[in-house]
Amino acid sequence: MRGFIAALILIAIGIAIAAVAGGSVALTAIGVAVAGIGTVVGVSAAFWIIGRSEDRERERERRG
């Protein structure tokens, strides 16, 4: 859950930076980069959660 919260915060910060860039190419690029990093964090968190649940399921089957 923390991964998703961190992702949402990074995406929001990136959008805010890009929104206040006011024509500055550098600030717009930084905003897009931060939002992109937030997106990667969110996708990574989703895959981590899925992998953890699969590991637990395999462990239960092995004990079973």
Distance bins in CASP14 RR format, pairs under 12 A and 6 or more apart:
PFRMAT RR
TARGET T0000
AUTHOR 0000-0000-0000
RMODE 2
METHOD distances of the structure
MODEL  1
1 7 0 0 0 0 0 1 0 0 0 0 0
1 8 0 0 0 0 0 1 0 0 0 0 0
1 42 0 0 0 0 0 1 0 0 0 0 0
1 45 0 0 0 0 1 0 0 0 0 0 0
1 46 0 0 0 0 0 1 0 0 0 0 0
1 48 0 0 0 0 0 1 0 0 0 0 0
1 49 0 0 0 0 1 0 0 0 0 0 0
2 8 0 0 0 0 0 1 0 0 0 0 0
2 9 0 0 0 0 0 1 0 0 0 0 0
2 41 0 0 0 0 0 1 0 0 0 0 0
2 42 0 0 0 0 0 1 0 0 0 0 0
2 45 0 0 0 0 1 0 0 0 0 0 0
2 48 0 0 0 0 0 1 0 0 0 0 0
2 49 0 0 0 0 0 1 0 0 0 0 0
3 9 0 0 0 0 1 0 0 0 0 0 0
3 10 0 0 0 0 1 0 0 0 0 0 0
3 11 0 0 0 0 0 1 0 0 0 0 0
3 38 0 0 0 0 1 0 0 0 0 0 0
3 40 0 0 0 0 0 1 0 0 0 0 0
3 41 1 0 0 1 0 0 0 0 0 0 0
3 42 1 0 0 1 0 0 0 0 0 0 0
3 43 0 0 0 0 0 1 0 0 0 0 0
3 44 0 0 0 0 1 0 0 0 0 0 0
3 45 1 0 1 0 0 0 0 0 0 0 0
3 46 0 0 0 0 1 0 0 0 0 0 0
3 47 0 0 0 0 0 1 0 0 0 0 0
3 48 0 0 0 0 1 0 0 0 0 0 0
3 49 0 0 0 0 1 0 0 0 0 0 0
4 10 0 0 0 0 0 1 0 0 0 0 0
4 11 0 0 0 0 0 1 0 0 0 0 0
4 38 0 0 0 0 0 1 0 0 0 0 0
4 39 0 0 0 0 0 1 0 0 0 0 0
4 41 0 0 0 0 1 0 0 0 0 0 0
4 42 1 0 0 1 0 0 0 0 0 0 0
4 43 0 0 0 0 0 1 0 0 0 0 0
4 44 0 0 0 0 0 1 0 0 0 0 0
4 45 1 0 1 0 0 0 0 0 0 0 0
4 46 1 0 0 1 0 0 0 0 0 0 0
4 48 0 0 0 0 0 1 0 0 0 0 0
4 49 0 0 0 0 1 0 0 0 0 0 0
5 11 0 0 0 0 0 1 0 0 0 0 0
5 12 0 0 0 0 0 1 0 0 0 0 0
5 38 0 0 0 0 0 1 0 0 0 0 0
5 41 0 0 0 0 1 0 0 0 0 0 0
5 42 0 0 0 0 1 0 0 0 0 0 0
5 45 0 0 0 0 1 0 0 0 0 0 0
6 12 0 0 0 0 0 1 0 0 0 0 0
6 13 0 0 0 0 0 1 0 0 0 0 0
6 34 0 0 0 0 0 1 0 0 0 0 0
6 37 0 0 0 0 1 0 0 0 0 0 0
6 38 1 0 0 1 0 0 0 0 0 0 0
6 39 0 0 0 0 0 1 0 0 0 0 0
6 40 0 0 0 0 0 1 0 0 0 0 0
6 41 1 0 1 0 0 0 0 0 0 0 0
6 42 1 0 0 1 0 0 0 0 0 0 0
6 44 0 0 0 0 0 1 0 0 0 0 0
6 45 1 0 0 1 0 0 0 0 0 0 0
7 13 0 0 0 0 0 1 0 0 0 0 0
7 14 0 0 0 0 0 1 0 0 0 0 0
7 34 0 0 0 0 0 1 0 0 0 0 0
7 35 0 0 0 0 1 0 0 0 0 0 0
7 36 0 0 0 0 1 0 0 0 0 0 0
7 37 0 0 0 0 1 0 0 0 0 0 0
7 38 1 0 1 0 0 0 0 0 0 0 0
7 39 1 0 0 1 0 0 0 0 0 0 0
7 40 0 0 0 0 1 0 0 0 0 0 0
7 41 1 0 1 0 0 0 0 0 0 0 0
7 42 1 1 0 0 0 0 0 0 0 0 0
7 43 0 0 0 0 1 0 0 0 0 0 0
7 44 0 0 0 0 1 0 0 0 0 0 0
7 45 1 0 0 1 0 0 0 0 0 0 0
7 46 0 0 0 0 1 0 0 0 0 0 0
7 48 0 0 0 0 0 1 0 0 0 0 0
8 14 0 0 0 0 0 1 0 0 0 0 0
8 15 0 0 0 0 0 1 0 0 0 0 0
8 35 0 0 0 0 0 1 0 0 0 0 0
8 38 0 0 0 0 1 0 0 0 0 0 0
8 39 0 0 0 0 0 1 0 0 0 0 0
8 41 0 0 0 0 1 0 0 0 0 0 0
8 42 0 0 0 0 1 0 0 0 0 0 0
8 45 0 0 0 0 0 1 0 0 0 0 0
9 15 0 0 0 0 0 1 0 0 0 0 0
9 16 0 0 0 0 0 1 0 0 0 0 0
9 34 0 0 0 0 1 0 0 0 0 0 0
9 35 0 0 0 0 0 1 0 0 0 0 0
9 37 0 0 0 0 0 1 0 0 0 0 0
9 38 0 0 0 0 1 0 0 0 0 0 0
9 41 0 0 0 0 1 0 0 0 0 0 0
9 42 0 0 0 0 0 1 0 0 0 0 0
10 16 0 0 0 0 0 1 0 0 0 0 0
10 17 0 0 0 0 0 1 0 0 0 0 0
10 31 0 0 0 0 1 0 0 0 0 0 0
10 32 0 0 0 0 0 1 0 0 0 0 0
10 33 0 0 0 0 0 1 0 0 0 0 0
10 34 1 0 1 0 0 0 0 0 0 0 0
10 35 1 0 0 1 0 0 0 0 0 0 0
10 36 1 0 0 1 0 0 0 0 0 0 0
10 37 1 0 1 0 0 0 0 0 0 0 0
10 38 1 1 0 0 0 0 0 0 0 0 0
10 39 0 0 0 0 1 0 0 0 0 0 0
10 40 0 0 0 0 1 0 0 0 0 0 0
10 41 1 0 0 1 0 0 0 0 0 0 0
10 42 0 0 0 0 1 0 0 0 0 0 0
10 44 0 0 0 0 0 1 0 0 0 0 0
10 45 0 0 0 0 0 1 0 0 0 0 0
11 17 0 0 0 0 0 1 0 0 0 0 0
11 18 0 0 0 0 0 1 0 0 0 0 0
11 31 0 0 0 0 1 0 0 0 0 0 0
11 32 0 0 0 0 0 1 0 0 0 0 0
11 33 0 0 0 0 0 1 0 0 0 0 0
11 34 1 0 0 1 0 0 0 0 0 0 0
11 35 1 0 1 0 0 0 0 0 0 0 0
11 36 1 0 0 1 0 0 0 0 0 0 0
11 37 0 0 0 0 1 0 0 0 0 0 0
11 38 1 0 1 0 0 0 0 0 0 0 0
11 39 1 0 0 1 0 0 0 0 0 0 0
11 40 0 0 0 0 0 1 0 0 0 0 0
11 41 0 0 0 0 1 0 0 0 0 0 0
11 42 0 0 0 0 1 0 0 0 0 0 0
11 43 0 0 0 0 0 1 0 0 0 0 0
12 18 0 0 0 0 0 1 0 0 0 0 0
12 19 0 0 0 0 0 1 0 0 0 0 0
12 31 0 0 0 0 0 1 0 0 0 0 0
12 34 0 0 0 0 1 0 0 0 0 0 0
12 35 0 0 0 0 1 0 0 0 0 0 0
12 36 0 0 0 0 0 1 0 0 0 0 0
12 38 0 0 0 0 1 0 0 0 0 0 0
12 39 0 0 0 0 0 1 0 0 0 0 0
13 19 0 0 0 0 0 1 0 0 0 0 0
13 20 0 0 0 0 0 1 0 0 0 0 0
13 30 0 0 0 0 0 1 0 0 0 0 0
13 31 1 0 0 1 0 0 0 0 0 0 0
13 32 0 0 0 0 0 1 0 0 0 0 0
13 33 0 0 0 0 0 1 0 0 0 0 0
13 34 1 0 1 0 0 0 0 0 0 0 0
13 35 1 0 0 1 0 0 0 0 0 0 0
13 36 0 0 0 0 0 1 0 0 0 0 0
13 37 0 0 0 0 1 0 0 0 0 0 0
13 38 0 0 0 0 1 0 0 0 0 0 0
13 41 0 0 0 0 0 1 0 0 0 0 0
14 20 0 0 0 0 0 1 0 0 0 0 0
14 21 0 0 0 0 1 0 0 0 0 0 0
14 27 0 0 0 0 1 0 0 0 0 0 0
14 28 0 0 0 0 1 0 0 0 0 0 0
14 29 0 0 0 0 0 1 0 0 0 0 0
14 30 1 0 0 1 0 0 0 0 0 0 0
14 31 1 0 1 0 0 0 0 0 0 0 0
14 32 1 0 0 1 0 0 0 0 0 0 0
14 33 1 0 0 1 0 0 0 0 0 0 0
14 34 1 1 0 0 0 0 0 0 0 0 0
14 35 1 0 1 0 0 0 0 0 0 0 0
14 36 1 0 0 1 0 0 0 0 0 0 0
14 37 0 0 0 0 1 0 0 0 0 0 0
14 38 0 0 0 0 1 0 0 0 0 0 0
14 39 0 0 0 0 0 1 0 0 0 0 0
15 21 0 0 0 0 0 1 0 0 0 0 0
15 28 0 0 0 0 0 1 0 0 0 0 0
15 30 0 0 0 0 0 1 0 0 0 0 0
15 31 1 0 0 1 0 0 0 0 0 0 0
15 32 0 0 0 0 1 0 0 0 0 0 0
15 33 0 0 0 0 0 1 0 0 0 0 0
15 34 0 0 0 0 1 0 0 0 0 0 0
15 35 1 0 1 0 0 0 0 0 0 0 0
15 36 0 0 0 0 0 1 0 0 0 0 0
15 38 0 0 0 0 0 1 0 0 0 0 0
15 39 0 0 0 0 0 1 0 0 0 0 0
16 27 0 0 0 0 0 1 0 0 0 0 0
16 28 0 0 0 0 0 1 0 0 0 0 0
16 30 0 0 0 0 0 1 0 0 0 0 0
16 31 0 0 0 0 1 0 0 0 0 0 0
16 34 0 0 0 0 1 0 0 0 0 0 0
16 35 0 0 0 0 1 0 0 0 0 0 0
17 24 0 0 0 0 1 0 0 0 0 0 0
17 26 0 0 0 0 0 1 0 0 0 0 0
17 27 1 0 0 1 0 0 0 0 0 0 0
17 28 0 0 0 0 1 0 0 0 0 0 0
17 29 0 0 0 0 1 0 0 0 0 0 0
17 30 1 0 1 0 0 0 0 0 0 0 0
17 31 1 1 0 0 0 0 0 0 0 0 0
17 32 0 0 0 0 1 0 0 0 0 0 0
17 33 0 0 0 0 1 0 0 0 0 0 0
17 34 1 0 0 1 0 0 0 0 0 0 0
17 35 0 0 0 0 1 0 0 0 0 0 0
17 36 0 0 0 0 0 1 0 0 0 0 0
17 37 0 0 0 0 0 1 0 0 0 0 0
18 24 0 0 0 0 1 0 0 0 0 0 0
18 25 0 0 0 0 0 1 0 0 0 0 0
18 26 0 0 0 0 0 1 0 0 0 0 0
18 27 1 0 0 1 0 0 0 0 0 0 0
18 28 1 0 1 0 0 0 0 0 0 0 0
18 29 0 0 0 0 1 0 0 0 0 0 0
18 30 0 0 0 0 1 0 0 0 0 0 0
18 31 1 0 1 0 0 0 0 0 0 0 0
18 32 1 0 1 0 0 0 0 0 0 0 0
18 33 0 0 0 0 1 0 0 0 0 0 0
18 34 0 0 0 0 1 0 0 0 0 0 0
18 35 1 0 0 1 0 0 0 0 0 0 0
18 36 0 0 0 0 0 1 0 0 0 0 0
19 27 0 0 0 0 1 0 0 0 0 0 0
19 28 0 0 0 0 1 0 0 0 0 0 0
19 31 0 0 0 0 1 0 0 0 0 0 0
19 32 0 0 0 0 0 1 0 0 0 0 0
19 35 0 0 0 0 0 1 0 0 0 0 0
20 27 1 0 0 1 0 0 0 0 0 0 0
20 28 0 0 0 0 1 0 0 0 0 0 0
20 30 0 0 0 0 0 1 0 0 0 0 0
20 31 0 0 0 0 1 0 0 0 0 0 0
21 27 1 1 0 0 0 0 0 0 0 0 0
21 28 1 0 1 0 0 0 0 0 0 0 0
21 29 0 0 0 0 1 0 0 0 0 0 0
21 30 0 0 0 0 1 0 0 0 0 0 0
21 31 1 0 0 1 0 0 0 0 0 0 0
21 32 0 0 0 0 1 0 0 0 0 0 0
21 34 0 0 0 0 0 1 0 0 0 0 0
22 28 1 0 0 1 0 0 0 0 0 0 0
22 31 0 0 0 0 0 1 0 0 0 0 0
23 29 0 0 0 0 0 1 0 0 0 0 0
24 30 0 0 0 0 1 0 0 0 0 0 0
24 31 0 0 0 0 0 1 0 0 0 0 0
25 31 0 0 0 0 0 1 0 0 0 0 0
25 32 0 0 0 0 0 1 0 0 0 0 0
26 32 0 0 0 0 0 1 0 0 0 0 0
26 33 0 0 0 0 0 1 0 0 0 0 0
27 33 0 0 0 0 0 1 0 0 0 0 0
27 34 0 0 0 0 0 1 0 0 0 0 0
28 34 0 0 0 0 0 1 0 0 0 0 0
28 35 0 0 0 0 0 1 0 0 0 0 0
29 35 0 0 0 0 0 1 0 0 0 0 0
29 36 0 0 0 0 0 1 0 0 0 0 0
30 36 0 0 0 0 0 1 0 0 0 0 0
30 37 0 0 0 0 0 1 0 0 0 0 0
31 37 0 0 0 0 1 0 0 0 0 0 0
31 38 0 0 0 0 0 1 0 0 0 0 0
31 39 0 0 0 0 0 1 0 0 0 0 0
32 38 0 0 0 0 0 1 0 0 0 0 0
32 39 0 0 0 0 0 1 0 0 0 0 0
33 39 0 0 0 0 0 1 0 0 0 0 0
33 40 0 0 0 0 0 1 0 0 0 0 0
34 40 0 0 0 0 0 1 0 0 0 0 0
34 41 0 0 0 0 0 1 0 0 0 0 0
35 41 0 0 0 0 0 1 0 0 0 0 0
35 42 0 0 0 0 0 1 0 0 0 0 0
36 42 0 0 0 0 1 0 0 0 0 0 0
36 43 0 0 0 0 0 1 0 0 0 0 0
36 44 0 0 0 0 0 1 0 0 0 0 0
37 43 0 0 0 0 0 1 0 0 0 0 0
37 44 0 0 0 0 0 1 0 0 0 0 0
38 44 0 0 0 0 1 0 0 0 0 0 0
38 45 0 0 0 0 1 0 0 0 0 0 0
39 45 0 0 0 0 0 1 0 0 0 0 0
39 46 0 0 0 0 0 1 0 0 0 0 0
40 46 0 0 0 0 0 1 0 0 0 0 0
40 47 0 0 0 0 0 1 0 0 0 0 0
41 47 0 0 0 0 0 1 0 0 0 0 0
41 48 0 0 0 0 0 1 0 0 0 0 0
42 48 0 0 0 0 1 0 0 0 0 0 0
42 49 0 0 0 0 0 1 0 0 0 0 0
43 49 0 0 0 0 0 1 0 0 0 0 0
43 50 0 0 0 0 0 1 0 0 0 0 0
44 50 0 0 0 0 0 1 0 0 0 0 0
44 51 0 0 0 0 0 1 0 0 0 0 0
45 51 0 0 0 0 0 1 0 0 0 0 0
45 52 0 0 0 0 0 1 0 0 0 0 0
46 52 0 0 0 0 0 1 0 0 0 0 0
46 53 0 0 0 0 0 1 0 0 0 0 0
47 53 0 0 0 0 0 1 0 0 0 0 0
47 54 0 0 0 0 0 1 0 0 0 0 0
48 54 0 0 0 0 0 1 0 0 0 0 0
48 55 0 0 0 0 0 1 0 0 0 0 0
49 55 0 0 0 0 0 1 0 0 0 0 0
49 56 0 0 0 0 0 1 0 0 0 0 0
50 56 0 0 0 0 0 1 0 0 0 0 0
50 57 0 0 0 0 0 1 0 0 0 0 0
51 57 0 0 0 0 1 0 0 0 0 0 0
51 58 0 0 0 0 1 0 0 0 0 0 0
51 59 0 0 0 0 0 1 0 0 0 0 0
52 58 0 0 0 0 0 1 0 0 0 0 0
52 59 0 0 0 0 0 1 0 0 0 0 0
53 59 0 0 0 0 0 1 0 0 0 0 0
53 60 0 0 0 0 0 1 0 0 0 0 0
54 60 0 0 0 0 0 1 0 0 0 0 0
54 61 0 0 0 0 0 1 0 0 0 0 0
55 61 0 0 0 0 0 1 0 0 0 0 0
55 62 0 0 0 0 0 1 0 0 0 0 0
56 62 0 0 0 0 0 1 0 0 0 0 0
56 63 0 0 0 0 0 1 0 0 0 0 0
57 63 0 0 0 0 0 1 0 0 0 0 0
57 64 0 0 0 0 0 1 0 0 0 0 0
58 64 0 0 0 0 0 1 0 0 0 0 0
END
